[in-house]
Amino acid sequence: MNTQNRTRVGAWTCAALASLFAGQEVLAKEGMFTPEQIPGIAEDLRSAGLNLAPNALADLAGFPMGAVISLGGCTASFVSPQGLVVTNHHCARGSVQFNSTPENNYLEEGFLAASLAEELPGAPGSRVYVTVQADDITAEVTGGLDPGLAPRERFTQIEQRRKALIGECESEPGYRCQAASFFGGLQYKLIKRLEIRDVRLVYAPADAIGKYGGDIDNWRWPRHTGDFAFYRAYVGPDGLPADFSEENVPYAPGHFLEVSASGLEDGDFVMAMGYPGRTSRYARGARVAHTFDWRYPLLAGVYGEWIRVIEAAAPEGGEARILYASRLASLNNVLKNLKGQIDGARRNGLAGRRAQREAELDAWIAADPHRAMLGQAIAALDELAEETAAEGKRLFWYNNALRPQLLGAALRLNRLAHEKQKPDAERERGYQERDMAMFRQRMSLIDRRYDPQVDKSEWLFFLKGYLRQPRNMRVAALDEALGITPPISEDELSAKLDAFYAETALGSAEARLALMDADPEALKASSDPFVRLAAALRDTQMQHEEAAKTRAGQRNLLYPQYMRAIISWQQSQDHAAYPDANSTLRLTYGSVMGGSPADGLLYEPFTRLEGILQKDTGEAPFNSPSAQLDRIRAGDYGDYFLESIGSVPVNFLSDLDSTGGNSGSATLNGNGKLVGLLFDGTLESVNSDWDFDPRMTRTIHVDTRYMLWVMEKIDGAAALIDEMTIVR
């Protein structure tokens, strides 16, 4: 179906949602708004300080949205006509780690390409996604579905329709499309993105700048982190996306951002465009209770011990620590976030606030007999949440026992062999032909992030946790395949695992890639222990998946009715509903602003170069390069001095609404100039994923003045400064 027809058949959904949003007063600052919602908040954007035409921000192919891109987990932006991309250091750190060796440890030393020829390939799977189009496809995804359809069949039909639309969209080479769900399935959009596959590392400061403060300062204020790095996007000589080749040329974006060297003051308007990952602000109380009473506390304990297991198996200074640097950084980040979420939920009374909201919604529904069906759907949704939570508890340790990288590879290869027996359109997402390039790259990437002793240590840790569970929390297929029915000593268990690593060939990328062509019978006959184990678990895995799909089918029917109730209820209170974050392009806006998250505790809006001197210990993570310390002591501020703070600003705070996935988001001033990169939130803010609190929510950005200062004064990146358009 062409775009013109698609827009027409989806018009009823747009009209319905527009009527729900019409006349609503939007509360400033809260909200991750989709591009089509921007005209509805135009007046507030202007009064907040936007000098650009607000409606221009809704144009995906215009300025500045056309310069904002996704890396598939982080956000980034074009900052030159030669495809130069700026993002967070922690978003590019996987590529830095991938290219690092004990002889050339770019994590420790930093990396700067002196020319285009010296730029390094990004880690396998690195992508730049440029969003070019978004169409409403709600009618095509859910239109005409019988409400009485069996849940499993409902799930199947929705998935088939989404895959068909994606397939049509991707018939044009070079594009990657997604059929994204908004408002819990009340609305669907087909989002078309140019997929640039040749992404190269250009510049990343050393960890002593780009990761300054490490896990100690993570989620904390004051911060002094130079969390920025540069990639470059390349395409084939014909201008179309292509795999890495020396013949490729820098991509010429339709738009790029100019970089401000004059920056911001306290109270100035700022906005950020990015691809926030996931929020749960509409989650029901049953899910909140399961998450904060059970799941998050358990995960926090597991992650803390997991980190210690890796650190013991991969000592500091060894090659294994380099291989696991990205995983450790990620685990530490998640652990601190979990603790902040738990503390925030307690401090803000999340459970009570959610119960109050649900009581008010129930009262609104009860006030009109025509809303009774909404109440019944919500009651059924709560029952489904309880069922889902119970299954999550039952399988928690089993799922963790499947974490080893080689077992994970074997499970994916086994699934691929079976999926390839089906027509491509009927395969599961992730196993279609469109997914094979990324599949191969992920199989290859294991080599740069895997050590057999560390992997075995992780597996031993998770299996010990699994074996402590009662029989009804374990899975017979795993117990039988491993021969681990308790009681079993740790030495016996360790010896069993040793045999797996001694006899497997999956430690070789060549062997893994070769198995992508294997059929189910070949895998079943394999002598590789991981491959045999994956085959033994297949039936169990499929049973679990079938149950999950049935629950998803129920949710596909019930959750849109809940969201329709929420939107209509909030409309009656003159509040606008915005969809939960789902990794699609969003706008958030507000001001440069400090805060006071606790009695007697004040957060200034900016940090200074001198704060780096105060924190410096000479040991990681507070081990600034000596050249940087000397420049600060000498008061060598260059052109980046901010008189109101008496120094060069390093990081700044805003009241922008953000979450994971926003990392690397372009932070712009009212004129659309790049003034910073969003990279973190304060620990008091992390619970806003569930419940936005304007008093506590603060987002942390690296200031472009500090970025330019480091590039000019410390790392000698003058050529990159010259390549960008610097507004002074």
C-alpha positions in Angstrom: 0.0 0.0 0.0 1.4 3.4 -0.9 2.0 6.2 1.6 -1.0 8.2 0.4 -3.4 5.4 0.9 -1.8 4.5 4.2 -2.3 8.0 5.5 -6.0 7.9 4.4 -6.9 4.6 6.0 -5.2 5.6 9.2 -7.0 9.0 9.4 -9.6 7.8 11.8 -7.0 7.0 14.4 -5.3 10.4 14.0 -8.6 12.1 14.2 -9.6 10.1 17.3 -6.3 10.9 19.1 -6.4 14.5 18.0 -9.9 14.9 19.5 -8.6 13.5 22.8 -5.7 15.9 22.8 -7.6 18.9 21.6 -7.8 21.9 23.9 -5.6 20.3 26.6 -3.2 22.5 28.5 0.2 20.8 28.5 2.3 21.1 31.7 5.6 22.6 30.8 8.7 20.4 31.1 7.0 17.0 31.7 6.7 15.0 28.6 8.6 13.2 25.8 6.6 14.5 22.9 6.3 12.9 19.5 7.0 15.2 16.5 3.3 15.4 15.5 2.4 16.6 19.1 4.7 19.6 18.8 2.2 21.9 17.1 -0.1 21.4 20.1 2.6 22.7 22.4 3.8 25.5 20.1 2.6 28.3 22.4 4.3 26.9 25.4 7.5 26.3 23.5 7.6 30.0 22.4 6.9 31.3 25.9 9.6 29.0 27.3 12.2 30.5 24.9 12.1 28.8 21.5 13.0 31.3 18.7 12.6 28.8 15.9 9.2 28.2 14.3 7.7 25.4 16.6 6.0 23.6 13.7 9.4 23.3 12.0 10.4 20.9 14.8 7.7 18.5 13.6 9.3 18.0 10.2 11.4 14.8 10.3 13.3 15.8 7.2 13.8 19.4 8.2 16.0 21.3 10.6 16.9 20.4 13.3 15.1 17.0 13.5 16.8 15.9 10.3 20.2 16.2 12.0 19.2 14.0 15.0 20.0 10.3 14.5 19.8 7.0 16.4 22.7 4.6 17.1 20.3 1.9 18.1 20.5 2.4 21.8 21.9 5.9 22.0 21.2 9.2 20.3 23.6 11.2 18.2 23.7 14.2 15.7 25.4 15.2 12.5 27.7 18.2 13.1 29.3 18.6 9.7 28.4 18.2 6.0 30.9 15.3 5.9 28.9 13.0 8.0 30.7 13.8 11.3 28.6 12.4 14.2 28.7 13.5 17.9 27.4 11.4 20.7 28.3 10.4 24.3 31.7 8.8 25.1 29.9 6.0 26.8 27.8 5.4 23.6 31.0 5.0 21.5 33.0 3.2 24.2 32.1 -0.2 22.9 33.9 0.7 19.6 36.8 2.1 21.6 37.0 -1.2 23.5 36.6 -3.2 20.3 39.6 -1.6 18.8 41.7 -1.7 22.0 44.5 -4.1 22.7 47.1 -4.2 25.6 49.5 -2.6 23.1 47.0 0.1 22.0 44.7 0.6 24.9 42.5 3.4 23.5 40.3 3.3 26.6 43.2 4.5 28.6 45.0 6.6 26.0 42.1 7.9 24.0 41.9 7.9 20.2 42.1 10.6 17.5 42.3 9.9 13.8 44.7 12.3 12.1 42.9 11.8 8.8 39.9 10.0 7.3 42.2 7.1 6.4 43.1 6.6 10.1 39.5 6.4 11.3 38.7 2.9 12.8 35.7 0.6 12.1 33.1 0.8 14.7 32.3 -2.4 16.7 30.4 -5.0 14.6 26.7 -4.0 14.4 27.4 -0.2 14.7 24.7 1.7 12.9 23.5 5.2 12.2 19.8 5.4 11.7 18.3 8.6 10.1 14.5 8.8 10.5 13.0 10.1 7.3 9.2 9.3 7.5 6.5 8.2 10.0 3.0 7.2 9.0 0.0 6.2 11.0 -0.8 2.5 10.4 -3.1 1.8 13.3 -6.0 0.8 11.0 -3.8 -1.6 9.1 -2.4 -3.3 12.2 -5.5 -3.6 14.4 -8.4 -2.6 12.1 -11.0 -5.3 11.7 -9.7 -7.6 14.3 -12.5 -9.5 16.1 -12.6 -8.6 19.8 -13.5 -12.2 20.4 -10.4 -13.5 18.7 -8.3 -16.0 20.8 -5.4 -14.2 22.4 -2.7 -16.3 20.6 -4.4 -15.7 17.3 -4.7 -12.0 18.0 -0.9 -11.9 18.7 -0.2 -13.8 15.4 -2.4 -11.5 13.3 -0.9 -8.3 14.7 2.6 -9.6 14.2 1.9 -10.8 10.6 0.5 -7.4 9.7 3.4 -5.5 11.3 5.9 -7.7 9.5 4.1 -7.3 6.1 4.2 -3.5 6.5 7.8 -3.5 7.4 8.6 -5.8 4.5 6.9 -3.4 2.1 8.7 -0.4 3.6 12.1 -2.1 3.3 11.6 -3.0 -0.3 13.6 0.1 -1.0 17.2 -0.8 -0.4 19.1 0.9 2.4 16.2 1.5 4.7 15.3 -0.1 8.1 11.7 0.2 9.2 9.8 -0.4 12.4 6.1 -0.7 13.1 6.2 1.0 16.5 3.4 0.8 19.1 2.3 3.9 21.0 0.0 4.2 24.0 0.2 0.4 24.6 -1.1 -0.5 21.1 -3.8 2.1 20.8 -1.7 3.6 18.0 0.9 2.2 15.6 3.3 4.1 13.3 5.5 2.9 10.5 8.8 4.6 10.9 11.2 4.6 8.0 14.9 5.1 8.7 18.0 5.2 6.5 20.4 2.5 7.8 24.0 3.5 7.5 26.1 0.4 8.0 29.7 1.8 7.7 30.3 3.7 11.0 33.8 4.6 12.0 35.4 5.9 15.2 36.9 9.3 14.7 37.8 10.6 18.2 37.2 9.6 21.8 39.0 11.2 24.8 40.7 9.0 27.2 38.6 7.4 30.0 40.3 9.9 32.4 38.2 12.6 30.6 35.3 10.8 28.9 34.6 8.5 31.9 35.9 10.9 34.6 34.4 10.0 38.0 33.5 6.5 36.8 31.0 4.6 38.7 31.5 6.7 41.8 30.2 9.8 40.2 27.6 8.0 38.0 24.1 9.4 38.5 25.6 12.0 40.9 25.9 15.8 40.9 28.3 17.6 40.8 29.7 16.0 37.7 32.9 16.8 35.7 32.6 14.2 32.9 33.7 14.8 29.3 31.1 12.4 28.0 31.5 13.0 24.3 33.0 11.2 21.3 32.8 11.4 17.5 31.9 8.9 14.8 31.7 9.4 11.0 29.0 7.9 8.8 30.1 6.4 5.4 28.1 5.3 2.4 29.1 3.8 -1.0 30.3 5.9 -3.9 26.7 6.0 -5.2 25.6 7.6 -1.9 23.7 4.6 -0.7 24.3 2.6 2.5 27.0 0.0 2.1 29.1 -2.4 4.2 32.6 -1.2 5.2 34.8 -0.6 2.2 37.9 1.6 1.6 36.0 2.9 -1.5 33.2 4.3 0.7 32.8 8.1 1.2 31.5 10.3 4.0 27.8 10.6 4.1 26.4 14.0 3.3 23.5 14.6 5.7 20.5 16.8 4.7 21.1 18.9 7.8 23.7 19.2 10.5 23.9 21.2 13.8 26.1 24.3 14.4 28.0 24.1 17.6 27.8 27.0 20.1 31.0 28.2 21.8 29.1 30.9 23.7 26.7 28.5 25.3 24.1 29.1 28.0 23.4 30.8 31.3 21.3 29.7 34.3 17.6 29.8 33.4 18.1 29.7 29.6 15.8 27.7 27.4 17.0 24.3 26.3 15.5 21.4 24.4 16.7 17.9 23.5 15.8 15.7 20.6 16.5 12.0 21.0 15.4 8.4 21.1 14.4 7.7 24.8 14.3 4.0 25.5 11.5 2.9 27.9 9.3 4.5 30.5 6.5 3.0 32.5 4.5 6.0 33.6 1.1 4.4 32.8 2.0 1.0 34.5 -0.7 -0.3 36.8 -0.2 -0.8 40.5 0.1 -4.6 40.3 3.2 -4.2 38.0 4.6 -1.4 40.2 4.3 -3.7 43.3 5.9 -6.7 41.5 8.8 -4.5 40.3 9.6 -2.6 43.5 8.7 -5.2 46.1 10.4 -8.2 44.4 12.1 -7.7 41.0 14.3 -4.6 41.5 15.6 -5.6 45.0 16.5 -9.1 43.7 18.2 -7.7 40.6 20.2 -5.3 42.7 21.6 -8.1 44.8 22.3 -10.3 41.7 24.0 -7.5 39.8 26.2 -6.6 42.7 27.5 -10.1 43.0 27.7 -10.5 39.2 30.1 -7.5 39.1 32.3 -9.0 41.8 32.4 -12.4 39.9 33.7 -10.7 36.7 36.2 -8.5 38.5 37.6 -11.6 40.3 37.8 -13.6 37.0 39.2 -10.6 35.0 41.7 -8.8 37.2 42.6 -5.2 36.5 45.4 -4.7 34.0 44.8 -8.0 32.2 43.5 -8.6 28.7 40.2 -10.1 30.0 39.5 -6.8 31.8 39.7 -5.0 28.5 37.3 -7.5 26.9 34.8 -7.0 29.7 35.2 -3.3 30.3 32.0 -2.5 28.5 30.0 -5.1 30.3 31.3 -4.0 33.7 30.5 -0.4 32.9 26.9 -1.4 31.8 26.4 -3.6 34.9 27.6 -0.8 37.3 25.3 1.7 35.6 22.3 -0.6 35.9 23.1 -1.4 39.5 23.2 2.2 40.5 20.1 2.9 38.6 18.2 0.1 40.3 19.2 1.3 43.8 18.1 4.8 42.8 14.8 3.5 41.5 14.2 1.6 44.7 15.1 4.6 46.9 13.1 7.0 44.7 9.9 4.8 44.8 10.1 4.7 48.6 10.9 8.4 49.0 8.2 9.6 46.6 5.6 7.1 47.8 5.2 5.6 44.3 2.9 2.8 45.4 0.6 5.2 47.2 0.6 7.7 44.4 -0.2 5.0 41.8 -3.0 3.6 44.1 -4.5 7.2 44.3 -4.4 7.6 40.6 -6.1 4.3 40.0 -8.8 5.2 42.6 -9.5 8.5 40.8 -9.6 6.7 37.4 -12.0 4.1 38.9 -14.2 6.9 40.2 -14.2 8.6 36.8 -15.2 5.4 35.1 -17.9 4.6 37.6 -19.5 8.1 37.1 -20.7 7.1 33.6 -22.3 3.7 32.9 -21.1 3.9 29.3 -17.5 3.5 30.6 -18.3 0.2 32.3 -16.5 -1.8 29.6 -13.3 0.1 30.2 -13.5 -0.8 33.9 -13.9 -4.5 33.0 -10.9 -4.4 30.6 -8.8 -2.8 33.3 -9.7 -5.4 35.9 -8.8 -8.1 33.4 -5.5 -6.3 32.7 -4.7 -6.4 36.4 -5.3 -10.1 36.5 -3.0 -10.6 33.5 -0.3 -8.6 35.3 -0.5 -10.9 38.3 -0.2 -13.9 36.1 2.8 -12.4 34.2 4.5 -11.5 37.5 4.1 -15.1 38.8 5.6 -16.6 35.7 8.5 -14.1 35.9 9.3 -15.2 39.4 9.1 -18.9 38.4 11.5 -18.5 35.5 13.9 -15.8 36.9 16.8 -18.0 37.8 16.3 -20.4 34.9 16.6 -17.4 32.5 19.7 -16.2 34.2 21.2 -19.7 33.9 21.1 -19.2 30.1 23.3 -16.1 30.2 26.7 -17.5 29.2 27.7 -16.1 25.9 28.4 -19.4 24.2 25.1 -20.9 25.4 23.3 -17.8 24.2 25.0 -18.1 20.8 24.0 -21.8 20.6 20.4 -21.1 21.5 20.2 -18.4 18.8 21.8 -20.7 16.2 19.4 -23.4 17.1 16.5 -21.1 16.7 17.8 -19.8 13.4 18.1 -23.3 12.0 14.4 -24.0 12.7 13.2 -20.6 11.5 15.0 -21.0 8.2 12.7 -23.9 7.5 9.8 -21.4 7.2 9.0 -18.8 4.5 10.8 -15.6 5.4 7.6 -13.7 6.1 6.6 -16.3 8.7 9.9 -16.3 10.6 10.2 -14.7 14.0 11.5 -11.2 14.1 15.3 -11.3 14.5 15.6 -14.4 12.2 14.4 -13.0 8.9 16.7 -12.3 6.0 16.6 -8.6 6.9 18.2 -9.6 10.2 21.1 -11.8 9.0 23.7 -9.1 8.5 23.3 -8.0 12.2 23.1 -11.6 13.3 26.5 -12.3 11.7 28.0 -9.2 13.2 26.8 -10.2 16.7 28.2 -13.6 16.3 31.5 -12.1 15.3 31.5 -9.5 18.1 31.6 -12.2 20.7 35.4 -12.6 20.1 36.1 -9.1 21.3 34.0 -9.5 24.5 34.5 -13.0 25.6 37.0 -14.9 27.8 36.3 -18.6 28.6 37.3 -18.4 32.2 35.2 -15.3 32.8 32.2 -16.8 31.0 32.5 -20.0 33.0 32.7 -18.0 36.3 29.5 -16.1 35.3 27.7 -19.4 34.4 28.8 -21.0 37.7 27.4 -18.0 39.6 24.0 -18.1 37.9 23.7 -21.9 38.1 24.4 -21.9 41.9 21.6 -19.4 42.3 19.3 -21.5 40.1 20.1 -24.7 42.1 19.2 -23.0 45.4 15.6 -22.7 44.1 12.8 -25.2 45.0 12.0 -27.8 42.4 8.9 -25.9 41.1 11.2 -22.9 40.3 13.6 -25.1 38.2 13.2 -26.5 34.7 13.5 -30.3 34.3 15.0 -30.1 30.8 18.0 -28.0 32.1 18.5 -30.2 35.2 18.5 -33.4 33.0 20.7 -32.0 30.2 23.3 -30.9 32.7 22.8 -33.7 35.2 22.7 -31.2 38.0 19.8 -32.3 40.2 20.7 -31.2 43.8 22.5 -32.0 45.9 25.7 -31.3 43.9 28.9 -29.7 45.2 30.4 -26.6 43.7 33.5 -28.6 42.6 31.3 -31.1 40.8 29.4 -28.4 39.1 32.6 -26.6 38.1 34.0 -29.8 36.6 30.9 -30.2 34.5 31.2 -26.7 33.1 35.0 -27.2 32.5 34.0 -30.0 30.1 31.8 -27.6 28.1 34.5 -25.1 27.5 37.1 -27.7 26.8 35.0 -29.5 24.2 33.2 -26.6 22.4 34.2 -25.0 19.1 31.9 -22.1 19.6 34.8 -20.0 21.0 35.7 -19.5 17.4 33.9 -16.9 15.3 34.5 -19.1 12.2 32.7 -22.0 13.9 29.7 -19.9 15.0 29.3 -18.3 11.5 29.5 -21.7 9.8 26.6 -23.0 12.0 24.4 -20.2 10.6 24.0 -22.5 7.6 23.2 -25.6 9.6 19.8 -27.3 9.6 18.1 -28.7 12.7 19.2 -32.2 12.0 22.9 -31.2 11.7 22.6 -29.4 15.1 20.9 -32.3 16.7 23.8 -34.6 15.6 26.5 -32.1 16.8 29.0 -33.3 19.4 29.5 -29.7 20.6 28.2 -29.6 24.2 26.7 -26.1 24.0 24.9 -27.0 20.7 23.6 -30.2 22.3 22.4 -28.3 25.4 20.6 -25.7 23.2 18.8 -28.6 21.3 17.8 -30.2 24.6 16.2 -26.9 25.7 14.4 -26.1 22.5 11.0 -27.6 23.4 11.0 -26.0 26.8 12.0 -22.6 25.3 9.1 -22.8 22.8 6.6 -23.7 25.5 7.6 -20.6 27.5 7.4 -18.5 24.3 4.0 -19.8 23.4 2.7 -18.9 26.9 4.3 -15.4 26.6 2.7 -14.8 23.2 -0.7 -15.8 24.5 -0.3 -13.3 27.3 0.8 -10.7 24.8 -2.3 -11.3 22.7 -4.4 -10.6 25.8 -2.5 -7.5 26.5 -2.9 -6.4 22.9 -6.7 -6.4 23.5 -6.8 -4.9 27.0 -4.0 -2.3 27.2 -5.4 0.0 24.5 -8.7 0.1 26.3 -6.9 1.1 29.5 -4.9 3.8 27.6 -8.1 5.1 26.0 -9.5 5.5 29.6 -6.3 7.3 30.8 -6.3 9.7 27.9 -10.0 10.6 28.2 -9.7 11.0 31.9 -6.7 13.2 31.7 -8.5 15.2 29.0 -11.3 15.9 31.4 -8.7 17.3 33.8 -7.1 19.5 31.0 -3.9 17.4 31.0 -2.3 16.1 27.8 -1.2 12.5 27.5 2.1 11.7 25.8 3.1 8.1 25.0 5.6 6.2 27.1 9.1 6.2 25.6 9.6 3.5 23.0 12.9 4.3 21.4 11.3 6.6 18.8 12.1 10.3 18.1 10.9 12.6 20.9 11.3 16.3 22.0 11.7 17.4 25.6 12.2 21.0 26.7 12.8 23.2 29.7 15.5 25.3 31.3 19.0 25.3 32.6 18.2 24.8 36.3 19.9 23.7 39.5 17.9 22.1 42.3 17.5 21.1 45.9 16.8 17.4 46.1 17.0 17.2 49.9 16.9 19.5 52.9 20.1 21.6 53.0 21.4 20.2 49.7 21.8 22.7 46.8 22.7 21.8 43.2 24.3 24.7 41.3 23.4 24.6 37.6 27.0 24.5 36.3 30.3 22.8 37.3 33.7 24.3 36.6 37.1 23.2 35.5 38.4 23.8 39.0 36.1 21.1 40.3 38.3 18.6 38.4 41.3 19.8 40.4 39.4 19.4 43.6 38.4 15.8 42.8 41.8 14.7 41.4 43.5 11.9 43.2 45.9 10.7 40.5 44.1 7.3 40.6 41.2 6.1 38.5 38.5 7.3 38.2 39.8 10.7 39.3 43.1 10.7 37.3 42.9 13.6 35.0 45.7 13.9 32.4 48.6 16.0 33.7 48.3 18.3 30.7 44.7 19.0 31.7 45.5 19.7 35.3 48.3 22.1 34.2 46.0 24.0 31.9 43.4 24.4 34.7 46.0 25.6 37.2 47.3 28.1 34.7 43.7 29.5 34.1 44.0 28.7 30.4 40.3 29.1 29.6 40.7 30.1 26.0 37.5 31.4 24.3 35.2 29.3 26.5 35.1 31.3 29.8 31.7 31.9 31.4 31.9 35.1 33.4 29.0 34.2 35.7 30.8 31.2 37.1 34.4 32.4 36.7 35.5 29.4 34.7 34.8 27.1 31.7 31.6 25.2 32.4 32.1 21.4 32.3 28.6 20.0 32.9 25.2 21.6 33.5 21.8 20.7 34.9 18.4 21.1 33.3 14.8 20.1 34.2 14.4 18.2 30.9 12.4 15.0 31.0 14.7 12.1 29.9 15.6 8.4 30.3 17.9 5.8 29.0 18.3 6.0 25.2 18.4 9.8 25.5 22.2 9.5 26.0 23.9 11.5 23.4 20.8 13.6 22.6 21.5 17.0 21.1 20.8 19.7 23.6 19.9 22.9 21.7 19.3 26.5 22.7 16.3 28.6 21.5 18.0 29.2 18.2 18.7 25.5 17.4 22.4 25.6 18.1 24.1 22.7 19.9 25.0 23.7 23.4 25.5 20.3 25.0 24.9 16.6 25.0 22.5 14.9 27.4 24.3 12.0 29.2 22.8 11.3 32.6 20.3 12.1 35.2 20.7 12.6 39.0 20.1 9.7 41.3 17.0 11.5 42.6 15.6 11.6 39.1 15.8 8.0 38.0 12.4 7.1 39.4 10.8 9.5 36.9 10.8 6.5 34.5 7.7 5.5 36.5 6.4 8.7 38.0 7.6 12.2 36.9 8.4 14.5 39.8 9.2 18.1 38.6 10.8 18.9 42.0 13.4 16.1 41.7 13.9 15.5 38.0 17.2 17.0 36.8 19.1 15.9 33.7 22.9 16.2 33.3 24.6 17.5 30.1 28.2 18.0 29.0 28.6 21.6 27.9 29.9 22.2 24.3 32.3 24.8 25.8 34.1 22.0 27.7 34.0 19.7 24.7 35.7 22.4 22.6 38.1 23.2 25.4 39.3 19.6 25.6 39.5 19.2 21.9 41.6 22.4 21.5 43.7 22.5 24.7 44.2 18.8 25.5 43.8 16.5 22.6 44.8 18.6 19.6 41.6 18.0 17.7 41.8 21.3 15.8 40.9 19.6 12.5 37.6 18.5 13.9 36.9 21.9 15.3 37.6 23.4 11.8 35.3 20.9 10.2 32.4 21.9 12.4 30.6 25.2 12.2 31.4 26.9 15.5 29.2 29.8 16.6 31.0 32.2 18.8 
